[in-house]
Amino acid sequence: IIWNDISTYRNDILRLQKEVVYRISSEVTSFMDGMVQELETATRLISFDSDSHQQLRNRLQILQTHQKAFQEIALLDHKGIELIKLSSIQMVDKTDLQNRSSEDEFKIPATKSENYFSSVQFNQITGEAFINIAVPARNFSTQSIGYVVVANVRLKKIWELLSSTITRQGERAYIIDSNDYVIAHGDPSIVLKGTQFTPPIKNGFHNGLSGKAVVLAIRSITFGNQSFKIIAEQDLEIALKPKIIRIQ
């Protein structure tokens, strides 16, 4: 009877981690979808026939002012040349404008008319994690891609989400990329030192990020061609402690 009781309790604590990981994945997906929707809305407002350079710049400035997660926004022409670039962390002038025609963040939206997501990167100035999202701006009168809008999206909100979601002792949540690097964690130092973790194939009781025995749940999410795994875990010793005390 005691063994059955503990087995049931193990299922219960695993269910709690599943709930955490599902909640986080929903919030992360909502955040990323929201970034894409704001960029797509901005592209639909572009008037290819009448918007001047200054009017295009004003549209991007309004977008960046409204959405603080956009650390940098660039407007590329149909050849991949930056026409406008706005940054919230440094001054940008005409000499900073680049040719990005060879980069996937231009080629995929321009040639396939698809949104593009980069891998997670880190700003050399701030140390903060970001991802580039690029969306095509279609000129419906010519049925061609007139511009590509590329946004450098800060992931601070996702890091904050991971910290705020944790409510139980010995519990942690983090995100790893397709190369098993931890790219988001409530403790930024875990990310900044390039921590890797090879996740188990399925939910259950495993060795966690620190090597301790944990109860762990995992869920995969995909944005464009980038895949990530969200993991929630709790130290097994702590998770089982209430049941062990009651049995004693």
Phi, psi and chi 1 to 4 in degrees:
 res  aa     phi    psi   chi1   chi2   chi3   chi4
   1 ILE       -  -41.9  -64.4  175.0      -      -
   2 ILE   -62.6  -43.0  -69.8  176.7      -      -
   3 TRP   -62.2  -42.9  172.6 -108.4      -      -
   4 ASN   -61.5  -37.1  -71.1  -22.8      -      -
   5 ASP   -64.9  -44.7 -160.9   23.7      -      -
   6 ILE   -66.1  -40.2  -67.8  178.2      -      -
   7 SER   -60.5  -42.0  179.8      -      -      -
   8 THR   -63.7  -40.3  -60.8      -      -      -
   9 TYR   -65.9  -38.7 -171.4   72.4      -      -
  10 ARG   -60.4  -40.4  -75.1  165.4   63.2   96.0
  11 ASN   -64.5  -36.1  -69.4  -25.6      -      -
  12 ASP   -66.1  -44.7  -72.0  -17.7      -      -
  13 ILE   -71.8  -28.3   60.5  176.5      -      -
  14 LEU   -68.9  -38.4  178.4   56.5      -      -
  15 ARG   -61.1  -37.5  176.2 -179.0   51.8   78.1
  16 LEU   -62.0  -41.6  -68.4  175.5      -      -
  17 GLN   -69.2  -33.8  -66.4  -50.7  -58.6      -
  18 LYS   -62.5  -40.7  -71.1  179.8  179.9  178.6
  19 GLU   -63.5  -40.5  -69.9  175.3   -4.1      -
  20 VAL   -62.2  -47.8  170.8      -      -      -
  21 VAL   -68.9  -34.7   84.9      -      -      -
  22 TYR   -67.1  -40.2  -77.1  133.5      -      -
  23 ARG   -64.6  -43.6 -174.9  162.9   65.0 -110.5
  24 ILE   -65.5  -44.5  -67.9  173.5      -      -
  25 SER   -61.7  -36.8   64.1      -      -      -
  26 SER   -65.3  -42.2  176.4      -      -      -
  27 GLU   -68.7  -42.1  -68.0  -75.0  -12.7      -
  28 VAL   -64.4  -44.8  170.3      -      -      -
  29 THR   -61.8  -40.6  -60.6      -      -      -
  30 SER   -63.5  -41.2  176.6      -      -      -
  31 PHE   -63.2  -49.0  171.4   77.7      -      -
  32 MET   -66.3  -41.7  -63.5  -64.2  -73.9      -
  33 ASP   -61.1  -37.6  -72.9  -11.6      -      -
  34 GLY   -64.6  -39.3      -      -      -      -
  35 MET   -62.5  -44.3  -62.1  -61.3   99.6      -
  36 VAL   -63.8  -44.2  170.9      -      -      -
  37 GLN   -61.8  -38.5  -72.0  170.9   10.0      -
  38 GLU   -66.9  -39.8  -65.0 -149.6   38.8      -
  39 LEU   -67.6  -42.1  -68.3  171.5      -      -
  40 GLU   -65.6  -37.8  -70.9  178.5  -21.6      -
  41 THR   -62.4  -41.3  -61.8      -      -      -
  42 ALA   -62.7  -39.7      -      -      -      -
  43 THR   -68.1  -32.9   64.5      -      -      -
  44 ARG   -70.8  -19.9  -72.9 -165.7  -69.4  -90.3
  45 LEU   -84.5  -10.1  -65.8  175.2      -      -
  46 ILE   -70.1  131.2  -67.5  175.5      -      -
  47 SER  -103.0  106.5  173.8      -      -      -
  48 PHE   -67.8  -24.6  -70.7   88.2      -      -
  49 ASP   -86.4  -27.5  -62.5  -35.4      -      -
  50 SER  -127.0  -17.5   61.0      -      -      -
  51 ASP   -68.6  125.6  -84.7   -2.4      -      -
  52 SER   -81.0  172.2   65.6      -      -      -
  53 HIS   -58.6  -42.2 -175.9  -83.7      -      -
  54 GLN   -67.3  -37.1 -173.6   58.6   50.6      -
  55 GLN   -66.3  -39.8  -73.3  172.6  -41.1      -
  56 LEU   -63.4  -42.1  -69.1  169.8      -      -
  57 ARG   -62.1  -42.1 -174.4 -179.9 -176.1   86.6
  58 ASN   -61.9  -39.2  -70.2  -16.4      -      -
  59 ARG   -62.2  -42.5  -68.8 -170.4 -171.3  -78.1
  60 LEU   -69.4  -37.2  -65.5 -173.0      -      -
  61 GLN   -63.6  -41.4  -74.3  177.1  -33.7      -
  62 ILE   -62.1  -43.4  -68.4  171.0      -      -
  63 LEU   -62.1  -45.3  178.4   61.3      -      -
  64 GLN   -68.8  -36.2 -169.7  176.3   41.1      -
  65 THR   -66.2  -39.0  -59.8      -      -      -
  66 HIS   -71.0  -38.7  169.7   70.0      -      -
  67 GLN  -117.4  101.3  179.4   49.3 -101.3      -
  68 LYS   -66.9  -18.0  -58.1  -60.4 -176.7 -176.6
  69 ALA   -69.5  -18.7      -      -      -      -
  70 PHE   -80.6   96.0  -67.6  145.1      -      -
  71 GLN   -73.9  -32.6 -176.2  167.8  -98.0      -
  72 GLU  -148.0  140.7 -176.5  177.8  -73.0      -
  73 ILE  -132.6  134.6  -57.3  178.6      -      -
  74 ALA  -130.1  143.0      -      -      -      -
  75 LEU  -109.8  120.3 -178.7   69.5      -      -
  76 LEU  -106.3  141.4  -77.0   55.0      -      -
  77 ASP   -81.1 -174.9   68.9   10.9      -      -
  78 HIS   -68.9   -9.2   68.0  -75.1      -      -
  79 LYS  -102.2   -1.4  -65.5 -178.4  178.9 -179.3
  80 GLY    89.8   12.3      -      -      -      -
  81 ILE   -88.7  131.2  -52.4  -62.7      -      -
  82 GLU   -68.1  121.5  -70.1 -179.3  -22.7      -
  83 LEU   -92.3  -37.4  -60.1  176.8      -      -
  84 ILE  -141.4  139.5  -58.2  167.0      -      -
  85 LYS  -141.9  128.1 -178.0 -172.5  -74.0 -175.1
  86 LEU  -119.2  138.4  -54.2  175.6      -      -
  87 SER  -135.5  141.9  173.3      -      -      -
  88 SER   -91.8   -4.4   61.9      -      -      -
  89 ILE  -120.0  -10.1   60.4  172.4      -      -
  90 GLN  -155.2  157.4   57.5 -173.3   -2.0      -
  91 MET   -73.5  142.3  -64.1  -66.4  -65.8      -
  92 VAL  -127.7  128.7  178.0      -      -      -
  93 ASP  -124.0 -175.9   59.0   34.0      -      -
  94 LYS   -61.1  -30.8  -69.8 -177.5  179.0 -180.0
  95 THR   -70.6  -14.8   61.4      -      -      -
  96 ASP   -87.3  -11.4  -64.2  -47.6      -      -
  97 LEU   -70.2  137.6  -60.2  179.4      -      -
  98 GLN  -122.9  164.6  -59.1  174.5   -7.3      -
  99 ASN   -94.0  113.9 -178.0  -22.2      -      -
 100 ARG  -112.9   23.5  -61.4  166.7   74.8  169.0
 101 SER   -65.0  -23.5   59.6      -      -      -
 102 SER   -90.5   -4.1   63.0      -      -      -
 103 GLU   -90.8  145.5  -61.3  177.3   11.7      -
 104 ASP   -60.7  -32.2  -75.2  -16.4      -      -
 105 GLU   -65.9  -15.7   56.5 -158.9   35.9      -
 106 PHE   -99.5  -47.4  168.2   73.0      -      -
 107 LYS   -62.5  -42.2  -70.1 -167.4  -63.3 -177.1
 108 ILE   -67.6  -49.6  -70.0  177.3      -      -
 109 PRO   -63.8  -37.5  -22.2   34.3      -      -
 110 ALA   -74.0  -37.0      -      -      -      -
 111 THR   -97.5  -29.0   61.8      -      -      -
 112 LYS  -109.1   -6.7  -62.6 -176.9  177.9 -178.8
 113 SER    56.2   39.7 -167.4      -      -      -
 114 GLU  -120.6  152.2  -63.7  176.0   -2.0      -
 115 ASN   -70.7  149.0  -64.0  -25.2      -      -
 116 TYR  -123.5  139.6  168.0   80.6      -      -
 117 PHE  -124.4  130.0  -63.1   81.9      -      -
 118 SER   -85.1  173.8   74.4      -      -      -
 119 SER   -70.8  164.7   58.8      -      -      -
 120 VAL   -73.8  133.1  172.9      -      -      -
 121 GLN  -127.6  176.0  -57.2  165.7   57.3      -
 122 PHE  -129.5  129.9  -63.3   88.8      -      -
 123 ASN   -67.4  127.0 -171.7  -72.8      -      -
 124 GLN   -69.7  -20.6  -65.4 -178.9   -8.9      -
 125 ILE   -86.4  -47.4  -62.1  174.5      -      -
 126 THR  -100.6  -18.2   64.3      -      -      -
 127 GLY    76.9    5.1      -      -      -      -
 128 GLU   -87.1  145.9 -170.9  172.6   -5.1      -
 129 ALA   -76.0  144.2      -      -      -      -
 130 PHE  -149.5  164.1   69.3   88.9      -      -
 131 ILE  -136.0  141.8 -171.7  170.3      -      -
 132 ASN   -91.7  131.2  -74.5  -27.1      -      -
 133 ILE  -119.9  130.2  -59.3  176.3      -      -
 134 ALA  -125.0  135.3      -      -      -      -
 135 VAL  -129.5  143.6  -58.8      -      -      -
 136 PRO   -79.9  146.5   29.2  -32.8      -      -
 137 ALA  -111.5  107.5      -      -      -      -
 138 ARG   -88.3  132.9  177.6  174.0  -69.0  -81.9
 139 ASN   -89.4  104.3 -175.5  -22.6      -      -
 140 PHE   -72.2  -19.1  -70.8   99.3      -      -
 141 SER   -73.7  -27.9   63.4      -      -      -
 142 THR  -110.8   -6.8   62.8      -      -      -
 143 GLN    57.4   38.4  -69.8  -58.1  -52.4      -
 144 SER  -130.8  164.2   62.3      -      -      -
 145 ILE   -83.5  113.5  -56.8  -59.2      -      -
 146 GLY   -86.4  -39.1      -      -      -      -
 147 TYR  -140.7  165.1  -60.0  112.6      -      -
 148 VAL  -128.0  129.8  172.0      -      -      -
 149 VAL  -102.6  124.6  178.6      -      -      -
 150 VAL  -116.5  125.7 -176.6      -      -      -
 151 ALA  -118.6  134.6      -      -      -      -
 152 ASN   -92.2  108.6  179.2  -66.5      -      -
 153 VAL  -102.5  120.5 -179.1      -      -      -
 154 ARG   -71.7  138.7  -57.7  165.6   65.8 -138.3
 155 LEU  -103.0   19.3  -60.0 -179.1      -      -
 156 LYS   -57.1  -39.3 -178.6  179.9  179.0 -179.2
 157 LYS   -62.2  -36.3 -175.4  172.5 -178.7  179.4
 158 ILE   -69.0  -40.1  -68.2  177.5      -      -
 159 TRP   -61.1  -42.6  -73.5   24.9      -      -
 160 GLU   -64.4  -37.4  -67.8  172.4  -14.4      -
 161 LEU   -61.3  -43.2  168.7   66.7      -      -
 162 LEU   -62.3  -36.7  -65.5  176.8      -      -
 163 SER   -71.9  -42.5  -63.9      -      -      -
 164 SER   -74.6  -22.3   63.4      -      -      -
 165 THR   -75.7  -26.2  -57.3      -      -      -
 166 ILE   -76.9  123.1  -59.7  -53.9      -      -
 167 THR  -126.6  -12.1   58.7      -      -      -
 168 ARG  -110.8  149.5  -73.5  176.0  -77.6  -91.4
 169 GLN   -60.7  140.5 -176.8 -176.6    2.6      -
 170 GLY    72.6   15.1      -      -      -      -
 171 GLU  -106.9  146.8 -168.0  174.9   54.0      -
 172 ARG  -152.9  156.1   63.2 -160.4   65.4   85.3
 173 ALA  -136.0  146.7      -      -      -      -
 174 TYR  -158.5  169.6   47.6   96.5      -      -
 175 ILE  -127.4  136.2  -57.9  174.3      -      -
 176 ILE  -119.1  152.3   60.9  173.4      -      -
 177 ASP   -92.8 -171.4   65.2   11.9      -      -
 178 SER   -69.0  -15.4   57.6      -      -      -
 179 ASN   -99.2   11.4  -65.1  -46.0      -      -
 180 ASP    69.8   18.1  -65.8  -18.7      -      -
 181 TYR   -84.0  137.5  -79.0   98.4      -      -
 182 VAL   -73.5  117.3  179.6      -      -      -
 183 ILE  -111.1   -4.8   53.9   90.5      -      -
 184 ALA  -155.3  133.9      -      -      -      -
 185 HIS  -160.5  150.2 -167.8  -71.9      -      -
 186 GLY   -61.2  -25.5      -      -      -      -
 187 ASP  -105.0  102.7  178.7   -1.5      -      -
 188 PRO   -57.4  -27.6  -24.5   34.3      -      -
 189 SER   -63.3  -29.4   67.9      -      -      -
 190 ILE   -62.1  -38.6  -61.5  -67.1      -      -
 191 VAL   -75.3  -46.8  178.0      -      -      -
 192 LEU   -66.9  -23.0  -63.7  176.4      -      -
 193 LYS   -91.7    9.6   65.0 -175.9 -178.7 -177.3
 194 GLY    72.1   40.3      -      -      -      -
 195 THR   -67.1  135.1  -56.5      -      -      -
 196 GLN  -114.5  149.0  -81.0 -174.8  -68.8      -
 197 PHE  -147.6  121.5  176.1   69.6      -      -
 198 THR   -87.1  111.5  -58.2      -      -      -
 199 PRO   -76.3  153.9   30.6  -36.0      -      -
 200 PRO   -68.4  164.9   25.8  -34.3      -      -
 201 ILE   -72.0  -34.5  -63.5  174.8      -      -
 202 LYS  -140.4  168.3   58.0 -176.9  179.9 -179.6
 203 ASN   -61.5  152.8  -57.6  -33.1      -      -
 204 GLY   153.4 -147.1      -      -      -      -
 205 PHE  -113.5  114.6  -58.8   88.6      -      -
 206 HIS  -142.7  179.7  -53.2  -81.8      -      -
 207 ASN   -85.0  129.4  -70.2  -29.4      -      -
 208 GLY   -90.7 -160.4      -      -      -      -
 209 LEU   -58.8  -37.7 -175.3   61.7      -      -
 210 SER   -89.6   -3.1   67.5      -      -      -
 211 GLY    95.5   -8.4      -      -      -      -
 212 LYS   -76.8  157.6  -68.2 -178.0  178.3  179.8
 213 ALA   -69.9  129.8      -      -      -      -
 214 VAL  -138.2  163.5  -61.4      -      -      -
 215 VAL   -98.5  128.2   51.2      -      -      -
 216 LEU  -136.1  139.2  177.9  149.9      -      -
 217 ALA  -127.3  146.9      -      -      -      -
 218 ILE  -139.3  145.5 -175.9  168.7      -      -
 219 ARG  -146.3  134.5 -176.6  173.4  175.2   83.2
 220 SER   -93.9  142.7  -62.8      -      -      -
 221 ILE  -135.3  152.5   55.4  174.3      -      -
 222 THR  -134.2  137.0  -59.0      -      -      -
 223 PHE  -129.0  114.3  -57.8  106.0      -      -
 224 GLY    60.1 -125.2      -      -      -      -
 225 ASN   -99.6   13.3   61.4  -21.1      -      -
 226 GLN  -105.4  129.2  -59.0  -63.7  -30.8      -
 227 SER  -116.7  143.7   59.8      -      -      -
 228 PHE  -136.7  158.1  -56.0   92.9      -      -
 229 LYS  -123.5  128.7  -70.4 -176.1  173.5   63.7
 230 ILE   -98.5  130.4  -61.1  174.3      -      -
 231 ILE  -126.8  134.6  -60.3  172.4      -      -
 232 ALA  -123.7  134.9      -      -      -      -
 233 GLU  -145.3  156.7   63.4  177.0   48.4      -
 234 GLN  -138.3  138.9 -174.3 -179.6   23.5      -
 235 ASP   -54.1  127.7  -66.2  -18.7      -      -
 236 LEU   -63.2  -38.2 -171.5   57.1      -      -
 237 GLU   -59.4  -41.7 -179.0 -178.8    6.7      -
 238 ILE   -73.2  -41.3  -65.2  174.8      -      -
 239 ALA   -62.8  -36.2      -      -      -      -
 240 LEU   -87.4  -13.0  -71.8  175.3      -      -
 241 LYS   -55.7  -45.6 -170.6  173.9 -177.8  179.5
 242 PRO   -59.1  -39.4  -25.1   35.9      -      -
 243 LYS   -70.3  -40.4  173.6   56.3   65.2  175.3
 244 ILE   -63.0  -41.6  -67.0  172.4      -      -
 245 ILE   -63.5  -40.4  -70.4  175.2      -      -
 246 ARG   -66.8  -37.7  -77.2 -160.9  -65.1  -88.9
 247 ILE   -66.2  -39.2  -68.4  174.4      -      -
 248 GLN   -65.0      -  -69.0  175.7  -19.4      -
